[in-house]
Amino acid sequence: MKRFFVLFILGVVLFPMMSFAQENEYTPEQLALRSDIFNFVKEEGFVPEIDSYGDIKFKSEGDVYYIAVSYQDKSPMYVSFYRYFGSYPAEFSRDVVVMATGNLNLYKGIKIICFEDAYRIGADMYVNSAEPIKDAFY
């Protein structure tokens, strides 16, 4: 019973506080960058929202995209623009995607990260303002 109580306290009290602490670790410049990107996405006709991780989340043609501003990198700031896929396509296995990733990353400005049952395709940038992201958005 004691173990359950400790796990309950950790899950209900401490983990949400840790997530909140990360949000508070953003500098004013990082928050301004995220706000500029958010407003740009909105001006482009999308309906962005800030998700529980502090990332900008929006849909385009039914697909969900994310733009994340890292709270760790302050000058320049690190921004990731990505799409998460919950499973591999039926015609490709994880091994095929991993093998193709090396070749694709040699000549494309994207990164594919493979997980056990899912993958993520994205692009990352170090920026001091939202302008490079606006230029590369589409």
Secondary structure, DSSP 8 states (H G I E B T S, - for coil): -HHHHHHHHIIIIIHHHHHHHHHHT--HHHHHHHHHHHHHHHHTT---EE-TTS-EEEEETTEEEEEEE-SS--SSEEEEEEEEESS--TT--HHHHHHHHHHHHHHSS-EEEE-SS-EEEEEEEEESSSHHHHHH--
